[in-house]
Amino acid sequence: MKMKIKTIEVYGFGKWVNQTFESVDQLQIFYGANEAGKTTLMAFIHSILFGFPTKQSSELRYEPRSSVQYGGRLTVCDTVYGEATIERIKGKGNGEVTVTLANGETGSDALLEKIVYGVDKATYQALFSFNLFGLQRIQQMNRSKLNRYFLSVGTLGNEQLLKVADKFQADAGKLYKQTGRVPEINQKMREVEEKRQQVRTAKAKNDEYTTLYTRKEKYEQEIAAVRGSRDKAEKQLEQLSHLAANWQLFSEMLSLQQEIKKMDLVSLPEDGLYQLNHLNQSIEHIRMEIVQEKERSKQIMEKNKLKQSQQVYLAYKEDIQDLMAAMDTVKETLQEKEFIEREIQTETNQFVRSKLQLGLNVGQTLPLPQTEEQKKNYHQLYQVMSKTAQDNQMIEEKSAFLTFQENSLTQQLDKIEPHLWENQHFQETESYYKNKRASDLYQGQENKLNKRPSKKQINPALFSGSIGLIIGIIGSFMNGISGIGLSIIGILMIVLSVLWGFKKNQAVSTETQSGYTYEEYIKQKELRKQWRGVLAEFDHVMMELKQINEALEKNVQQKSEFEKNVKQIIEANHYPENFSISDLVAQPDPFELVREQKQSIEKNEETHNQLTEKLAQWKERARFLESVIFVDWNHIPAVIAGIIQFYQEAVAEEQKLLAVHEKEEERQKQIKKYVYQQREFEQQRLSLFQVVKAKDEQDFRKKFVLFDQWKQKKDRLALLKQQVSADIDLLEQYRDQTDLLEQIEKTKHMIQQYKKNEEQQINQKIKQEVAMKELEKGGAYSVLLQEYANLKSELQELVDKWATYKVAADLIERALTHARKNRFPETIQDTTTFFKMLTKNNYQNVFIKENRIEVKRQDGVIFDAAELSQGTAEQLYVALRFAFVKNASDIVCLPLMIDDGFVNFDQSRKTQMLELMKQVSETTQVLYFTFDEQMLSKFRKEQIEMLY
């Protein structure tokens, strides 16, 4: 996972209060002038990730003066936990931090430490964050500091081990310092020395003891001398062994010195080959120019041979000019012809639309104008058909009325007939009431006949309403005032019938529950009378309806005959199929405009034919150009354009030929100039051969091959001298390997002899000490001696403890150094690649020798980092930083922050630096803080955040 900052939100930090920077890019530029807050914003990111500086710290805390809030938060993504929000506000120590993950889980410092891969602020600032001071610091590093720097960066992820090693070193420093007075070992050493002096004073009281002590000291001195000689011999053996191990390098160096001495080529000019190559290139270039100019001259002459079209132009020049003189008239004629064609097309379209609007087909013949006799016949036929139509309408109206009457009477009969008694019942009732008196009839209503229930009489209100409805319908079919009057009468009768029926329904019926009363008898009698009247009226209506239908059938036959006659007239005179008799008698004649349109079209077509003939005659005059003008000769505009183009091209070609002849003269002059230059360069090359006393070019190059070999040998010799610089003095003593090996054997034998002598002296010293111990038994001297021994024992314990700390720290650093070596070669290789890129290949290699940075220039010269110019040293530092970031990305990948680190770079170096930044930003987020206005044109607008 490669952590990236998405959003920066400042609550209060220095000058920034309630400020948010959203959508931070993979390569983000923060631009602002001095005092715009770039360094403050960079410190804010440090503080949120690693804590605010304590009040006792020398770092600035940037507490805001215009806000009570102190702190802010960062939104980061692509962490080991995905997206997270890191918020830090004022609190104890380094501030109160809250980490919120995407799933809602929260944590504090422990969770934040995992998100930043366990990196502390010092390591982050040493690796991922730097400014101009950091770039300049590389020249201030000594070997130990540089080694420690590589160790801390190369072992990224093992900071705890380094901290333990540092603690061991600090604990060892508390026990002993070479020039200290307070450490325990230093104090104990003083106590031991004081006690030793007391012991020596007590011992001096005994002459024998003094003699023994003197001999013991003598043996100790002799032992020290032997040890010194042995150490010196061992050191010499080590040097001789190193010399023997590198004897191949020494042999190569001696061989190179002899070979260089034999070669006498120092007088050759350094740029001799360059001069020769340059002259050869110049001569070859001029020779090619001469060949190319001659070839161009040949091609142009071939290209500008007279074509067939040019030949025709020269042969018919006067005729062509006559054609061009008449061209305006021809164009006018063509334009007039095209105008007439458009007019014909427009009128034809209008003519067709008019025919279609009148119902004629496109190809149908136009009807001829009507004669007076035709008009008279058409008018008579129109009148007869109109009268027949009127009669037919009246018959249809009367038929509708009778049909309505029929339906109405049928409905009346249907309503009356259900209420009629059977004839037998009616006759029996009628006979019964005829035999009794009228007065007895009303009193004997309780004597009921055992019959079916009585039926109600017809409702007069309903009958009156039906009559009103019939009258209203008849009035709606009639035209004029009479129809309106009948409709009003019908509506009034319907309203009165409704009112009457409403009142009538309120009356109480006098009908009894069973039998036929006298009242029912009277009603039945009246109902039968009404039924007979309606039935007679129904028969009369049916008879009239039969007569009306016969008349209607006759009128339909007459109408069919009239329509057949009209159809024959339309077909005979080419009228539209949808024409009727009313259209035939219409005024004015609807086809008069169409006939005028046809006449206009015919007139324009005649004019068009005349113009076409004129153009055809002109085209025949230009037929002699048909072989050179490749157009459609049936298309006059194409012929006109072709002739004009032909004439223009011919005239231009004529001018071009004149220009070609002029250019050819200039070309010949240029060829002569090239020949003169070629002779001059050849003379300079000959002079160069004479300077180095070479017979020809082959001899010249041979000398310079030898010269290159001589330089390579010198470079190799310098490199070998640098590699064996520590043994160069010793090499002068031993020019023969056999002598060297003999001296090594002698030295080994001498060391063995020294060891033997040392052992003998130690035995003698022990004898003296045993004799002294016999004399030391008892008395105050024994107490002092015991105290002295106790102090030495205590001192030894402290020394053992100090040695334990030192050895442990040394072992940790050695282990980390060994771990560093697995990542170190790739880091140095990437540093070399980046440094070559930044210096445009001026420097080829970067390597570490004895924990010291060295670089190799393109010409092979090797420089220490301290010997580089400020700009080049800063480029080296940037290359180291970016290489460390790249090779540590598998362990930790945090955003890289740069605060105006390239102000000392010239424009070329800045360009290369920006390319490297873009390359690094592909895998690691880069935040660049700058006041350089030129950067605004190097990046996209969305990549730049303006600070004010």
Buried (B, 14 or more C-beta within 10 A) or exposed (E): EBBBBBBBBBBBBBBBBEBEBEEBBBBBBBBBEEEBBBBBBBBBBBBBBBBBBEEEEEEEBBBBEEBEBBBBBBBBBBBEBEBBBBBBBBEEEBBBBBBBBEEEEEBEBEBBBBBBBBBBBEBBBBBBBBBBEBBBBBBEBEEEEBBBBBBBBBBBBBBEBBEBBBEBBEBBBBBBEEEBEEBBBBBBBEBBEEBBEBBEEBBEEBEEBBEBBEBBEBBBEBBEBBBEBBEBBBEBBEBBBBBBEBBEBBEBBBEBBEEBEEEEBEEBEEEBBEBBEBBEEBBEBBBEBBEEBEEBBEEEEEEBEEEEBBEBBEEBEEEBEEBBEEBEEBBEBBEBBBEBBEBBEEBBEBBBEBBEEBBBEEEBEBBEEBEEEBBEBBEEBBEBBEEBEEBBEEBBBBBBBBBBBBEBBEEBEEBBEEBBBEEEBBEBBEEBBEEEEEEEBEEEEEEEEEBEEBBEBBBEBBBBBBBBBBBBBBBEBBEEEEEEEBBEBBBEBBEBBBEBBEEEEEEEEEBBEBBBBBBBBEBBEEBBEBBEEBBEBBEEBEEBBEEBBEBBEEBEEBBEEBEEBBEEBBEEBEBBEEBBBEBBBEEEEBBEBBBEBBEBBEEBBEBBEEBBEBBEEBBEEBEBBEEBBEBEBEEBEBBBEBBBEBBEBBEEBEEEBEEBEEEBEEBEEEBEEBEEBBEEBBEBBEEBBEEBEBEEBEEBBEBBEEBEBBBEBBBBBBBBBEEBEEBEEBBEEBEEBEEBBEBBEEBBEBBEBBBEBBEBBBEBBEEBBEBBEEBBEEEEBEEBBEBBEEBBEBBEEBBEBBEBBBEBBEEBBEBBBEBBEEBBEEBBBBBBBBBBBBBEEBBBBBBBEEBBBBBBBEEBEBBEBEEBEEBBBBBBBBBBBBBBBBBBEEBBBBBBBBBBBBEBBEEEBBBBBBEBBBEBBEEBBBBBBBBBEEBEEBBEEEBBBEBE
